[in-house]
Amino acid sequence: MQLDLDDIQGLLARGYSSLRHARFTVFAAREPAQGRALLAWLLPQVTTAGPFRAGTALQLAFTPAGLRRLGLPDRVMAGFSAEFAEGMANRSRFLGDLEESDPRSWAWGGPEGPPVDGLTMLYASEPDVLRGRQAELMQRFADAGIRDVTELDDLELTDQEPFGFRDGISQPLIEGLPKAARGQRTVPAGEFVLGYKNNRGQLTDRPLLPASADPQRLLLPDPTGSGQADLGRNGSYLVLRQLEQDVEGFWRFLGQATRAPDGADDHGRKIALAAKMVGRWPSGAPLVKAPDRDAPALGGDNDFGYRGDPLGLACPLGAHIRRVNPRDSLDPEPAASLDATGRHRLLRRGRRYGMAGHGRYGTGLYFICLVADLARQFEFVQHTWLDNPTFSGLYDDADPLAGSRRPSGGTFTAPARPVRHRYLDLPRFVRTRAGAYFFLPGVSAMRYLAQLQDTGPPPSAGR
């Protein structure tokens, strides 16, 4: 089935790397009419996955509360995934958001923070252009009477995350998009876009409505031929987590762990240990291809596996990139392992924010990913791979960068001959400061949502 690029929001096709400036805004409308009026104004400006050459882009997403506010009844909402309906804050224990990451202390998205109905994502090539578009948006919020608005601004886009390592190298290639024409291994579109077949040859559950609920035929039909209208088709689940990174604490720990016998700082050992934790050198070169020293020429290399490093002597078994994408190391058969890994891929669209030492939450990353199945993709990776202290046969090793751990600290094991190295009392370097699950609708679905006041809520719905 060919992707309907003009009905899919552009974030599924591109990360807007040419638009280096961005501003995200979360908001809540107290009255349904406010939300519908805002949606009707924004709809013509939403950037699709079709051909793109503009200097700005706009994307729009909604929480379950926001969809209900627009007029979707519970019968329709039941078609969304249970994880989406429950919300990120209510799944904090499963996601490892405990203690300093507890949702009760979140800036937004938590029970004590401002309500969140929706998210706008503005991108621009120039800061002045971004400021102008954002000012227009804020005025529109004010004109509509929407007062619960939180702006999340970020730094200019770079290819480094705050700890100083090259980021954004490993991304899945999606069938049906131009980038997938390179002949590399691809992932079915249904892993990220609802209404298309996923890795199992199935359509992921999504909200379906009887045709009578859409008399104007704004929605696309259910591709299975059921005769129902498909509200979810060409949409995706968007995960947004504001992750504060303790950059100073990270490098301080590394310095203490690698200090020379005379107490002097050993810069080379410090960088090497950081690379062991990440699985790549600061340039992005993978340790499985450059185990002893950084190799900037391999900085963008993504063509590798772990089959030749079964003990983790080059890239430790618990390294960050080995957890989030185990590649060929999950099954004795490489092809079976790649298939298994492919069922848990994330399409990442994150941006860094803040400056070290400034603001309430310092510096960090707006972790953004798009998935079609929150449980099997994002939540599985977070709970079963990142936070799992026994991942790949380890004993007490959660992810050394982003994993949750006991207040007393965690452990990182670096296999070596003749004796492995175990680093104890790792503090938590990344803390969740806010977050929510959103639905990124297709354009047809947004048209339908914008006119619910005219047609009234659908009489019934199915999954």
N, C-alpha and C positions, 0 to 999 in steps of 0.2 A: 504494500500500500504506500503510495507516494505521500510524502509529508506536505501538508497544506501550510506552506511557509507564511502566506499572507494572513493566516488566522492564528499563528503561533507567535507569542511575544519573543522579541529578539534575543533576550537573555539566554534562551535555550540554544541559540545558534552561535553566539559570540559573547566574549567577555568585555567588549568595548575597550580593548587595549589602546586604540587610537584616541579614545576620549579619556584623558588622563586625570580628569577632575570629576568628582562625584559628590552628591549630597543625598542622603537617605532621610526620609521623614516618616515617622509613625504617627498615626492620628486616630481619633475616635469621634464619631458623629453622635450627638445625643438624640437626634431625631432621624427617622428613616429618610425623610425628604432631604435632609442635609447631605446624607451620603449619596443618594441618587443624583442630586444636582451636581455634586462634585464629580461623580463618575461620568455623567453626561458631558461635562466640560472637559474632562481628561481624555475621554475615549478617542477623539480624533487625533490626539497627540501621541498616543501609545505607539511605540516603535515595534514593528513586526520583524519576523525572521527573514523576510524577503530581502531583495537587494538593498544595500545600505551604503550611503555616501555622505550622510548628514554630519554636521558638527555637534549635534546634540542627540540625546535619546532619552526616552521616558518609559518606565515600566511601572506596573500597578499590580498589587496583590492584596488579598484580604484574609483576615483570621476568621475562624468560625463565628465569632461574635459579630464581625463586620458583615458576613453573608446573611446572618439572621436579621441584622439591622436593615439590610436592603430589602428584606421581605421573604427570604427563603424559609419555609416552615420546617419543622423537625423531620417531617416525612422525607423531604428532599435532602436535608442535612445528613440523614442516615446513610446516604449513598457514599459519603466521604469516609475515609479510613478512620478507624477507632482512635488511632494515635493523634490524628489531626483534630478530631472532635474533642479529645481530652486536653490537648494543649501541652506545650513544652514544659511549662512551669509545674504542671501536675504530674509530670513524669520525671521529676528531678532525681529521685532515688535511683531509678533505672539508668538515667543518663550520667550519674555520678556528680550531679550538681548539689554538693553537700557542703556544710560548714561555710567557708568564705564564699563559696559559689551558690549558696542557698538562694532560691528565688525571692525570699522575703527581703533580701537586700538589693535586688536588682533595680537598676535605674528605670527600666520599663519592661513590661511583659510579665512581671511578677504580681503577686497578690497585693503588695503594698504600693506598687507603682501606678502610674497613670494607665487608664484603659487603652487597649489597642484594637482598632477595627481594621486598619489597613496600613499599607506601606507604599510610598512613592519612591522611586529610584531615578534620580536625575543624573545624567552623564553629559559632560561637555569637553570640548577640546581646549578651551581657554577658561581661566578662572573668572574673568569678567562676564563671559557668556553664562557661566553657571550661576553666578550671583544674580544676574538679571532674570533668568528662568526661575530661580528659587524665590526671588522676591515676588514675582508674578504669582507663583503657586501659593505663597504665604498670604498674599492679598486675597486670593480666591478662598482660602480657608476662612479668613476673617469675614468676607462677604457672605459666606454660607452659614456663618454663626458657629463654625467649628473651632472650639477653644482648646480642646485636648490635643495639642500638637507638640511633638518632640523632634527636633532636628538633630541628625547624626551626621556630622561632617567628617571628612577623612583627609588624609594627606594626598598629595599628587601621587598617582600610580607609579610604582617602581617594580622591578622584578625581584625585589628582596623583601622577605618578611622581617619583622622587627628584630629577631635574634641575629639577623645578618646573613641568612642563607637564601640562595636563589629559590624562588617559589614558582608554582604554576607550570611545572614541566610536564608532569604526568596527568594527562586529561584523556578521557575516553573519546574515541572517534565514533560519531553517531551515524548509523545508516540513514541515508537520505539527505545528508548535508554535504555541501561541496568538499569540505575537508576530508571526508571519508573516501574520496576518489583516489587517494594515494596508494591504494592497494594494501594498506596495513590492516591489522586486526580491528574489526569494528564491533560495536555494541548495538543491538536492536534498538530502534527508536522508542519502543514501548517501555524501555527501562527508565526513560526520563519524561516521555510525553504520553499522557493518557489518551486512550482511543486507538493505540497501535499495539501490535504484538510484542511481548517482552521476550526475555531469554528462554522462557519455557513455551513459547509459541502461543501464549494466552494474552487476553486483554485484562489489565488490572481493573479491579472494581472501581466504579466511579458513579456519580449520581445520574440516573436516567429518569426522564419524565415522560408521562403519556403525551402523545402528539397533541391532544386536546388542550394541554397546558401551555402550548406554544402556538396560538392561532396565527401569529404573524410569520411563523416558520423562520424565526431568527436563529435557532439552534441547528446544528448539524445533526443528521440522523445517526442512530446507533449503528456502527459498521457491521454488527452481527445480523442485521436485517430484522430486528425485533419490532420495528415500527415505532420505537420510542425516540424521544429527543435526547440528545447526549449533551448534558451540561458540562461534563468533565472533559470532553474531547478537545485536544490541542492545548490542554492545561497541564500544570505540573505543581507538585508540592515544593515550596521554597522554605528552606531552613535558614534562619538568620540568628546567629549567636554573636554577641559582643564579647570577645575574649580578651581580657587584659593580660598582657605578657610582662612578666617581671624580668626585664632585660638585664638590669643591674644584678639582680639576684642570681640569674642564670650564669652569667660570666664570673660572678664572685665565687659561686660554688665550684665551677670548673677550675678557677685559679687555685682554690684551696685544695682541691682533689689532686692536682698535678704539680704542686709546688715541689721544687728541688729540695734535696736533703738539707741544704744550707738555708732554706727558707726563701730562696729567690724565685721569682716568677718564671715559669717555663712556658713561653708562648707557644712553641711548637706542640708540646704535649697537650696544652689546653685546647688548641684548635683541633687536634686529632681526636680528643675525647668528645668534643662537641660533635664532630663529624660522625663518630661512632653512635652517638645518641640519635642523630638525624638520619643517618644512612647515606648521606651525601656530604661532600665537602662544601664550603661556602660558595664556590663557583657553580655548584650543581652537579659536579662530576660524581657518579655513583661509586660507592666503595667497592662493589663487586668488580669494577673495572679498574679502579685506582685505589688499592687497599692501603698503600703506604704514604702517599702524598697527594696533594691536590693536583688536578690536571685540568686546567681551564678549558683546554680544547674539547674536553668531554662534558662541558657544562650543560649542554642541552640534551645529552644522551638519555634516551628513554627506551632503548632497545636492549634490554638485558633481563635476566632471570636469576633465581637463587639456587637453581639445580646444582650448579658447580660449587656452591658454598653451603653444604648441608649443615655444617656445625656452626656457622656464623663467624668463622675466623676472619673473614673480610668485612662483612656487614653483620653485626650482631643480630641474633634472632629477635630481640625485642626492640630494635631500632624503629624509629617512627615510620619511615617510608615502607619498611618491611611489614609493618602491621596494617597500615591503611590500604596497601595493595600487595598482598603476598605473592602475586604473579604465579609462578610455576611450583611453589613450595608446599601446596596444601595436599597434594595427592601424589602417589608414586608415578602416575602417568601425567606428564606435563600438560597434554591436551585437556585432560579431565580437570586438572588444577586450574588452568586458565579459564575453563568454562565455569568452575565454581567461583573463582574470583570475580568473574564477569557478572555474577548475580548480585554483587554487593558494591558495584562501582558508584561513585558520586561525581556529578558534574559540578565542579567548584567554580565559584565566581566571586571569591572574597576580595576585600580591599583592606589595607591597613589604615589605622587611624591614630591621631594624637601624637604627642611628642613626649619623650621620656621626662618624667618629673613635672609634667604640666597637667592640670585638670584632675578631676576626681578619680578617673580611671586610667590615668597615665597614657601608655601607648599599647597598642595591640592590634587585633585583627577583627574585622567584621567577617566572621566565617559565614559564607553563603554557599549553599549547595542546592541543586535541583534533582529531584528524584520522583519516580512514579509510585514508589512503595516505601513509605517512611520506616516501617518496621524492618523490612528485609534489607534496606540499603542504609540510610543514615543511622538508625538506632542500632542495627546489628554492628556496624563498624565501630560506633562509639562504645557500646556495651561489651561486645564479644571480642573485639580486637584491641581497641585502645585501652580500655579500663581493666581488661582481664589480666590478673597477676600471674596466671599460669599459661599464658599464650605460648604456643609452640614448645611446650614442655618446660617452661620456666617455673620458678617457684613463688617468687614474691616481686615480680617485675611488671608493674603497669607501664604504660607508655611513658618514657622518660621526659617527654616534653609536655604532652597534653593530658596524660592520664590522671585520674583521681587517686588519692592515696590516704593512708591513715595520717592523723595529726603528727605522729612520730616520724613520718617520712617514709620514703620508698627505697627500692633497690634497683640498681642497673647493673646487669651482668654483661661483660665484654669477654667472650671466649678467646682464649689465647693458649699457646703452647710454651712451656709445659704446664702452666697454671693459669686458669682464668682470673680475670680481675673483677671484683665485686665492689661497687661503689654504694655506700650505705647513706641513709638519712637524707635522701633527695627531698627537698621541699617541693611544694607545688609551684611550678613556674607559670602556669596558665590558670586563670580563674574566670569563670563565667560571670559577667556583670549585667547581662540582659539577654533576652531572646524570645522568639515566638515561632510557631509554625504558621505559614501562610499558604494560600492557594493562589497560584499565578494563572488566571483564567485565559482562555483563548478569546480572541476578539468577538466571535459570535456570542460566547457566554456573557461577555461584558455588555453587549448590546441588549441581551435578554434581561440582565440584572438591572440595567438603567431604566427599563420601562415597566418594571414590576408594578409600579403604582397605577398603571393604566389597565393591566390585565388582571391584577390581583394575584395572590399566591396560587401555585398549582394545586389542583385538588388531590393528587396522589402522586406517588413516585416509587420507583423500584431501583434496585441496585444492579 
